[in-house]
Amino acid sequence: MKYKDNWEDTKKRFEAWWKHKNIDRPLMRVVAKRKQPLDGAVPLPPAASPEEKHLSVERKTRYMEYYCKSHLFLADSYPNLDMDLGPGSLAAYLGSKPVISLKTIWFEECMDDVSQLENIEFDENNYWFDLHLKNLTKVKELSKGDYLVNIPDIVENVDILSAIRGAQNFCFDLIDEPDLVKSALDKLDKIYFKCYDKFYNALKNEDGSSSYTVFNIWGPGKTAKIQCDFSAMMSPDQFIEFVVPSLTYQSERLDNVLYHLDGPDAIRHLDALMQIKTIDALQWTPGAGQPDGGSEKWYGIYDKVVEANKSLWITIYDGGVDQWIESADRLVKRYGPEKLYLLFPVMEEEDAYKIINTAEKQWVK
């Protein structure tokens, strides 16, 4: 890649991390602001509309060019472009209307009766799916291999059913019509791959590898983050009954799988998740008002993940560079470098090299 000097080394580190091993230091995302941007690094004016911000191929590629020319992709960071149609765009492909704002995109419920779940189906000519696939295909063409284009965050299982039914309605659906919900999930699991495979085939690299949006993960073959944020409103028994079968089906058909565990109310499902052998790694989002992923408060979660022989994706952002190094150092001493992927905020060049030098001297096994 044009803006990434050590891409082959980074690929080897990712391959090792997915297998819960390492080459030397931990896998690390370290991005620094260039002291002197490259020629042509022209910042963009604010978007004229929400649609321009999220849907404009021209704006996305111009911004990516600016970002690449104004930043250094050090350690195992790499330039990658997101063009999501909001998190959970599978809902739009099934008939939900996207509500597009400058900050985010969400989806209006589109089924006002639970019986409509019987008719859930995917039409490849759906306006939003067709637009999304065309936009991403065009971005891939325009990238010319200078950076990777990410598979979008289409989301899966009950998170999508909750979006198209409405969260409150879906809470009752789980109790009132469990068999209907399970039948809809079976259909949705297959629809997910009809969409995912289209995106993968359009965006995969020459070696068949792929990069997944938001989470800065690359892997050989089909790579994805999977989730169930709705699990915060489910009991452990409900999670095992309704969600685990879908996650198992999904993860068995992907090559590299990161599970996104979102917030304290989702922790109760950790034991069930660790039983799914084809989940390779866990990403923990502490939630608003909580300390970052480097906090010792979360070691109980990480202990279970490592015990299950899975890898860890951990963001460290509280404080400044010295605190980031201290947090990372504690994690490496406790878990070793093999299973760790440590992600830091965008920083100044001096801080970036301080972290990398520390890693190469102290976090090597």
N, C-alpha and C positions, 0 to 999 in steps of 0.2 A: 504494500500500500504506500501511496505517495508520502503520507505524513507520519508513517510509523516505521522506525528504523529496525526494530528488533522483533518483527512480526513472527518470524519462524520460531524464535525462542518463546514468545508468548503463547503460540499455539501449543508447543510442547508442554508448557506449564498448565494450560487449561486441560489438555488431555490427561495429564497426571492428576490434576485436582478432581476431575470427574471420577477417577479410579481410586481416590482417597490416598494418593501418593504425592510425592513432590520431587523436583529435580534438585533444589537447593533451599532457597527461601520460600516463604508463603507466596501464593498468587496475590498480586496487589494491583489495585487501580490507583494510579497516581497521575493526575492531570495538573499541569502548571500553566499559568498565564505567561506567555512569552514577554520578556523584557522589551524585545524589539519585534513587533509583528512583521510577518513577511509582506512583500509587496502585494498590493491588491486586497489587503484586509480591511474592507470597508464595512463598518457596522450598518445594520439596516434600520430604517425608521420604524416606529411602531406600526403594527398591522392596522390597516384601514377598517377591518371588520373581523369578527370571529371566524368567518368563513375563510378569509384570506390567511389568517394565522394557522388554521388547522388543515385546510384543504388545498392550498396553493402549492403546486409542484415547484413553480419558479421561486417562491419565497423560501421553501424548505431547502432547496439546493443552494440558493444564494447565502442563506444563513449558515449552512454547513461549510461552505467554502470559507466564509469569514471566520467561523469557529476554528477550523483547521489551521488557518493562517495566523491565528492569534493565540494558539495554545500549543503546548508540547504534550505528546502522549507518551509518558514515561512508564517504567516498570511494565505492567501488563495491561495498561489502558490501551484503548485503540479507538480510532474515529468510527463512529457508527451513527446512522441517521434514523431517528424515529419519525414515523408518519402514521401515528395511531388515529383511528376514528373514535377516540375515547376508549377507556378501559371497558371491555365487554361489548365490542362492536358486533359480536355474534347476535346480540339482541336486535340490532338494526337489520341484519340480514334476514331475520325471521319476522319482520313487520313492525318493530318498534320505531318510533320517530326519534331521531337524535335531537337533543336540545343543545345547540352549540353556543357557548359563551367564550369570552376571551380566556378565562381561567381553565375551563374544562369542557368536556362533553358528557352528558348523561342521557338516559333513555327513558322515554315515557312508556308506561305499561300499555299493552295493546290487546290483552285478552281479559275481558271483564267477567268471564265465567270459566270455572275450572274445567268444564266439559270441553272447552276449546283446546285443551292440551292434547286431546286425542288427535287433533288435526295438525299438530305441529309438523312443518315441513320446510325444506329449503329449496328455493328457486335460484339457480345460478344467474338468472337474469334480474334478480333483485337489484334495484337502483343503487343502493348503498354498497352492496358487495361489488358490483360491477365497477362503480366509481373508485372504490378503495383499491381494488386489484389493478385497475388501469393506472391510477396515480403512482402506486408503488412500482409497477413495472417501468413506468417512465422515469421515476427517480433512479431506479437501478441502472437504466440506460445512460442517464446523464452523469452518474457517479464515475463512470469510466474506470472503475476499480480503485479510485483514489481513497475510498472509504467503504465500509460495509453498510448495507441497507437492511434494517431489522424486520424480522417477521413480527406482525402487529399483535397487540394484546387483545385477542378476540375473546378470551375467557371461556369458561366451561360450566358444566353441571348445574347445580341448584342456583348458583349466582345468576345464570342466564334466565332460569325459570322465575326467579324472584324479580328480575328486571321486567320481564314481559307480563307478569301477573301483578306486580306490586308486592312489596315485602310483607305488608300486613295480610293481604289475601293469601300469600303463599304460606305463611305460618299456619293458617287454618287448613290449607290444602294438604299439608303434611299429615295432619291429624284426621281430616275428614275423608280424604281420597288418596291414601297411601299407594294403592295399586296403580291408580292413574298416574300419579307422580313418577313411580318407578318405570312405567311404560314410556312416559315422556322422556325420562332420563336415558333410557336405552336408545331411543331415536336420536336424542341430542348428542350422545357420545359418538354416533356415526356421522352426524351432520358436522360436528366439530372437525373431523378429519377430512371431510369433503372440502371444507374451507381451508384448514391448515395446510393440506397438501397442495392446494392451488397456490397459496402464498409461498410455501417452501420451494416448489418447482420454479416459481418466478424469481425468487430472490437468492436461492442457494448459490454458493461459490463454485468455482470450477471443480474443486475437489469434493463437492457434495456437502461441505460444512455449512453451518448457518449461525446467524447471530440473532438473539431475541431482544425485543424492545425493552427499554427502561432499566433492565437489571444488569446490563453490560455483561452478558454471558455469550460466549462463543463455544461451539463444540463441533466435532466431526459428526456429520449426519444430521438428523432431525433434533433440534434443540428447542426447549420451551420451559417457561415458568408455568406452573399450574397452581390452582388455588381453590379455596372455598371461603370467601369472606363472610358469607351468610352463616357459616358455622358458629359465629359468635352468638347466634340466636337458637342454636340447636343443642340438645342434650348429647352426651357421649353415645348413648344408644341410637339416637336418630342419626348421628354422624356415621356410625358404623353401618346402619341399615341403608341409608340413602346415598351417602357420598363415597364411602370407601370403594364400593364396586365400580363407580365411574372413574375414580382416580386410578384404580388398578388397571382398568381397561385402557385408559389414556396413557399411563406411564409405560405400560408394556409395549406400546406401539411407537414410542419415542426413543431416541438414542441417548439423550442427555436431559435429565429432568431435575428442575429446581422447584421445591415447594415453597410458596409464599405464605408464611404464617403471620396473620395480621392482627395484632393487638392482644391485650391480656385475656379477653374473653375467649380467644381461640386456643389458649394454652391447654385447656382440658382435653383437647383432641390429639395432643402430641403423641401419646402412647400408641394410639391407633395408627397414626401416620407412620411411625417408626416400624410398624409391622409390614408396610408395603415395601417389598424388597426392591422394586424397580424405581423408587424415588431415590435419586442419587445424592441430593443435597438439600439443605433447608436454609431459607432466608427468613430472618426474624425481623418484623417491624414492631418496635416497642409501642408506638402510638403517641398521641399528643400528651405533653406533660411528663413523659417518661425519659429517663436517661438513655443515651445512645447505646448502640449494640455492644460497645466495649465495656459496659458496666458489669461489675461483678454480680449485680442483681440478676443477670440472665444466665449465670453459669449453670444453674439447675437445668435449663433448657439445653444448653450446649452439651452438658454431660450426657444426656440421653441420646442426643444426635450422634456423638462420637462413639458411645457404647453400641449403637446400632450400626456402626461402620458406615456412616454417611458423612458427607463434607458440610462445611459451614460457610455461609455467605454473611459477612458481618460489616455493617457500616459504622464508622467511627467519626464523630463530628463535634462532640462537646469540647469546648475549650480551644486551645491553640495547638501548634505543632508538638510542643513538648508533652502536653497531655495526651495527644494522639499516640505518640510513641510509647508513652507509659502504658496506655491501655492495650496497645498491640503487643507490647513486651509481655504483659501479664498473660495474655491469651496464648502466645507462643510457648511460654514456659509451662502453661497448664496443659495445652493440647498438642504441642509440637507444631511444626510448620506444614505437615502433610495435608491436613484436611481444611486449612484456612484459606479463605478468599477475603482479604481485607480491603475495604473501599473507603477512601478518604475524600474530603471536599476538594474542590478546585482551589489551588493555592499558589503562592509565589514560588519562583524557581528555587530560591535558597532553601525553602522549607521542603520542597519536593526532594532535592538531593540529600537533605539531612535524613529524611525517612529512608530513602533508598540505601544510603551508606550504612545506616544503622541496621537495616535488614540484612545486607550483605555481610556484615561483620558479626552480628549477634543472633540473627534468626535463621541460621543455616543448620541443617542436619544432614 
